[in-house]
Each structure stands twice: as C-alpha cells, then as structure tokens.
C-alpha cells in the first residue's frame, strides 16, 4: 500500500523493481547526510558493516535543491567532525562584523552594531557558507564511509503496511503531460527499508502526508512559514573587500511594521555578496509578493549602493519553518523519523537551522542504529529519537525561544516587547505558551490589500521570469504538472472575487498566471518555472494547491548558493 498526500501521478498497473536497504534517507540536505555519516560510523562500531545506508534526492545533482542564506553556527559540524577545518569544510568567510540596519523612508537608514545590535543577531564566531557546497562536501564524506548517495531519485509516495512505513516509491519517468506513456516510460522502483528517515526540507511532500494520516501534529501548534528570496551577486572588488565577513540584517523598509520579516546582506569574498529577503506567510495581505518585497528592498539607496556596478549570478527561493518548538510534530513512528527542516529544526530568533539540522540527524542516527541492532523498528523503539532530542542542547536552544515567532502575531511592536521579556524569562515571554495558526487562514479580502507592484528594470531589480532564468530551473516540459489544483472551480468562482487569486502574487517564480481577470478557463500553470519553494502549498487560502514531486532531476540548480 502507498500513501500520497495528494492524487498520485504514478501508474497503478505496472510491475515495479524493488530495492531493499537497511536504512533509507529521503533528501540529501545537511540533516540526512549527517544522519547517514553518523549511522555508518555507529554501524561499523557495532560490527554491522554489511548494513546498507542509502540517501536519495530528487535533484539532478546533490546540492542543486539546497538553498540557505547562510550564516552557520559551527556547533553541529564540530560534533559531527571535530577536525572539520583540517578536512577542508567549505567556508566562504568567517564573520568579522555584524549589525542590524533599520531601513527608513526617503533613503535613510540607521546601523545598530556592537552592543547596540540585538543579541540574537550577533554572529561573531559563526561562519558564512554556501549550503550547496556544504552538502556536496558532506555527501563526499558520506560516500567515503560507504554510504550510497543517489541523486535524481524523486520519492513520490510512502509505502505503508497499516501505519508502518516500509519505504518509498520513486516517481515514474517518461509520462506525457496528458498522462500517456512516452517511449522512454519507466516505472519508479519501490525502495524498501525497515527504517526511513524523512529529511525533505520545509513542507516535505511525503512528511506532510504522514503527519496528516498519523496525527503527528496532534496537540502541536500549526507550523508557520516564511518565504525567503535570494540572489548571489558579483560586485566591484573595491566594495566587496570592505564587506568580506560582514553580516547585515535589515528591518523596516519595505515591510515597516506591517508583517514579520526582513533582509540580509552577507559578504562572501572580495567579489561576491549574498542578499535576500524573508517575509512571513501569515501576512494578511492577499497580494503578498515576496519577490516584489525583495525588489523594493534592493531599491532602497543603502542596498542599491552596495550593488552598484555589479551583476546577479544566481537566484532562488525557499520556505522556512519558523514555528519553533511548539510547532514541531512528533518526530518518529513505526519505521520512520523526521529530521531537519522537515521537522521544524530552526531557531527563528537567530535565523539559523543548519547546526540544528546536523544535530537532529545525529540524534536520529543513534536511535535508528539502536533499533536496527535490536531488530525492533516499532514506534516504541524509534521513540528514543524523541527522547534523545528532549535531553539535548538542540532542545534547550529551541526551548529558550519557544514563543518567539508567535509573539509577533499581534504585530511588530507587541512582538518586540514580548521578545524582550523572553530574554529575561528563559523564553517564556508574556504568555506561557502562545497558540499558533496556519498561514493560509490569515489572508484578508482583496479589498483590504495595500500592496502595489514595484517597478522592475534590467539592472538590479529584475522581474520574476528574469530571476527564474538565474535559478537554472529546468523541468522536462512534457510531463504531468506537479502543481495540482484540487478544485479549479474554487479559483474562478470564489478566489477571484474574495482574494484576487493570490497565487499569481505569492509565487516567486511566476508559475501561476491568469490570461485575464476572472477568466472562465482559470489559472494557467507554468510548472516548468517552479523552483520547489512550496509557497503555493502553504499560502493558498483554500488549501487548493498541492505540490507533488516532479520527475527526478527537474528543478533549480543552486550552484554555490
């Protein structure tokens, strides 16, 4: 039996090859690669050298779908590899300066550095990295230990026996857009394992279905997300040299007090900058457009000056799980566990999750290897992972900021007040436990929208389609759309009038288009533009869009991102 979180795109009348492994990890991000590395070591220590550990990923090459800011706390990698520096762990630069920059109207700004910088945004001792390069390095370390790492394997469905996960089914390849089989049609294999680790990133397609079916989020807050839009820039060396190792976070323009979010500027080396903008998807405006906010961010004179004379190299977008400890689902069950962003391992106050992802993977490895050794992969056995987490520094860190994101639900000023109280009350804040909400429930009628589109150009402020070109996104055009509208009539009969079809705004890749306002034929989906950020699956006010996995190998190419 297979479980899909939405209608299956796989054929049901074919024979499938089977591959059996001892430990299967779905997704090749930092959490799963750390899990694979630590598990392989532990298996060797127990004399279980014959056990097979397999990591699969939907990207054409490992790292192509990995995106982050990224300033990294080295604590996680130092536990995984105490000699990480000697091994050549890829670091773009070490943080030498940091500040919060308040962007104001009329081109003004205020820089809060040193003791004036908020404690959460002080980054001395941290590293500026390319997460793409980090996961490529981790994959190489894993393979040296004997882990098998297979890119281009898009896991489409969870295999189940009752409520026990027994593996995953790979997406069929060679299906035409109309569902017919092309000459190169090939059924996806069933990969079976007594233990499966889901590390698919935020809003994991398979984990989403498991969480719903098994009630893993019972008693938890709904997860809340932000969408981050990022560009990698080449700038004149005389300016770049001044910014190497600099970490700047911004507040104010263009959001002001109307929403949760902000920008970043990181100096990678003498000629490259990482910059981007994140906005919470619980923003109430029906015309919320993360890419438009990013454009406006770049148009502020403070940012525009830094980019002057430069050119964009790469573009990408990704969602971020911001809900914190109270929004994390139960981490394990019969034959499976959840790690990294899929499980919500992110500290929203410090904007960091890589070290937590690595730690989650290591904790999962300890529990999963114990389960394999005992030949007991039941929910009772895998629950040791939850126990290990609750006694770890990762739990302690997240517990200290357990109410952080939800404190801003009532507005920026109220959130700042509560954040201050949290700092002196061990993370409690003004309320012992704040409730959350699903992002899609906060959208207000279009009549209340205050957002207007920015003016784009061919220089620093590009439109969405130009930016998508810089993401390297490629999909096989003649395949069924992996973006499913569950009830098209809702788009035409309700969403157009109530919310103005927000999908055409919130998607940072211009996937959803309307030939004309309220057109009877509804939305036109350019699925080949999709950068796999999952914003549509989260923010649609009717939960009417389902993101499912496309054929393996399709998607963005986040080289050096």
C-alpha positions, 0 to 999 in steps of 0.5 A, a space after each residue: 500500500 502507498 500513501 500520497 498526500 495528494 492524487 498520485 501521478 504514478 501508474 497503478 498497473 505496472 510491475 515495479 523493481 524493488 530495492 531493499 536497504 537497511 536504512 533509507 534517507 529521503 533528501 540529501 540536505 545537511 540533516 540526512 547526510 549527517 544522519 547517514 555519516 553518523 549511522 555508518 560510523 555507529 554501524 561499523 562500531 557495532 560490527 554491522 558493516 554489511 548494513 546498507 545506508 542509502 540517501 536519495 534526492 530528487 535533484 539532478 545533482 546533490 546540492 542543486 535543491 539546497 538553498 540557505 542564506 547562510 550564516 552557520 553556527 559551527 556547533 553541529 559540524 564540530 560534533 559531527 567532525 571535530 577536525 572539520 577545518 583540517 578536512 577542508 569544510 567549505 567556508 566562504 568567510 568567517 564573520 568579522 562584523 555584524 549589525 542590524 540596519 533599520 531601513 527608513 523612508 526617503 533613503 535613510 537608514 540607521 546601523 545598530 552594531 556592537 552592543 547596540 545590535 540585538 543579541 540574537 543577531 550577533 554572529 561573531 564566531 559563526 561562519 558564512 557558507 554556501 549550503 550547496 557546497 556544504 552538502 556536496 562536501 558532506 555527501 563526499 564524506 558520506 560516500 567515503 564511509 560507504 554510504 550510497 548517495 543517489 541523486 535524481 531519485 524523486 520519492 513520490 509516495 510512502 509505502 505503508 503496511 497499516 501505519 508502518 512505513 516500509 519505504 518509498 516509491 520513486 516517481 515514474 519517468 517518461 509520462 506525457 503531460 496528458 498522462 500517456 506513456 512516452 517511449 522512454 516510460 519507466 516505472 519508479 522502483 519501490 525502495 524498501 527499508 525497515 527504517 526511513 528517515 524523512 529529511 525533505 526540507 520545509 513542507 516535505 511532500 511525503 512528511 506532510 502526508 504522514 503527519 496528516 494520516 498519523 496525527 503527528 501534529 496532534 496537540 502541536 501548534 500549526 507550523 508557520 512559514 516564511 518565504 525567503 528570496 535570494 540572489 548571489 551577486 558579483 560586485 566591484 572588488 573595491 566594495 566587496 573587500 570592505 564587506 568580506 565577513 560582514 553580516 547585515 540584517 535589515 528591518 523596516 523598509 519595505 515591510 515597516 511594521 506591517 508583517 514579520 520579516 526582513 533582509 540580509 546582506 552577507 559578504 562572501 569574498 572580495 567579489 561576491 555578496 549574498 542578499 535576500 529577503 524573508 517575509 512571513 506567510 501569515 501576512 494578511 495581505 492577499 497580494 503578498 509578493 515576496 519577490 516584489 518585497 525583495 525588489 523594493 528592498 534592493 531599491 532602497 539607496 543603502 542596498 542599491 549602493 552596495 550593488 552598484 556596478 555589479 551583476 546577479 549570478 544566481 537566484 532562488 527561493 525557499 520556505 522556512 519553518 519558523 514555528 519553533 518548538 511548539 510547532 514541531 510534530 512528533 518526530 518518529 513512528 513505526 519505521 520512520 523519523 523526521 529530521 531537519 527542516 522537515 521537522 521544524 529544526 530552526 531557531 527563528 530568533 537567530 535565523 539559523 537551522 543548519 547546526 540544528 539540522 546536523 544535530 537532529 540527524 545525529 540524534 536520529 542516527 543513534 536511535 535508528 542504529 539502536 533499533 536496527 541492532 535490536 531488530 525492533 523498528 516499532 514506534 516504541 523503539 524509534 521513540 528514543 529519537 524523541 527522547 534523545 532530542 528532549 535531553 539535548 542542547 538542540 532542545 534547550 536552544 529551541 526551548 529558550 525561544 519557544 514563543 518567539 515567532 508567535 509573539 509577533 502575531 499581534 504585530 511588530 511592536 507587541 512582538 518586540 516587547 514580548 521578545 524582550 521579556 523572553 530574554 529575561 524569562 528563559 523564553 517564556 515571554 508574556 504568555 506561557 505558551 502562545 497558540 499558533 495558526 496556519 498561514 493560509 487562514 490569515 489572508 484578508 479580502 482583496 479589498 483590504 490589500 495595500 500592496 502595489 507592484 514595484 517597478 522592475 528594470 534590467 539592472 538590479 531589480 529584475 522581474 520574476 521570469 528574469 530571476 527564474 532564468 538565474 535559478 537554472 530551473 529546468 523541468 522536462 516540459 512534457 510531463 504531468 504538472 506537479 502543481 495540482 489544483 484540487 478544485 479549479 472551480 474554487 479559483 474562478 468562482 470564489 478566489 477571484 472575487 474574495 482574494 484576487 487569486 493570490 497565487 499569481 502574487 505569492 509565487 516567486 517564480 511566476 508559475 501561476 498566471 491568469 490570461 485575464 481577470 476572472 477568466 472562465 478557463 482559470 489559472 494557467 500553470 507554468 510548472 516548468 518555472 517552479 523552483 520547489 519553494 512550496 509557497 503555493 502549498 502553504 499560502 493558498 487560502 483554500 488549501 487548493 494547491 498541492 505540490 507533488 514531486 516532479 520527475 527526478 532531476 527537474 528543478 533549480 540548480 543552486 550552484 554555490 548558493 
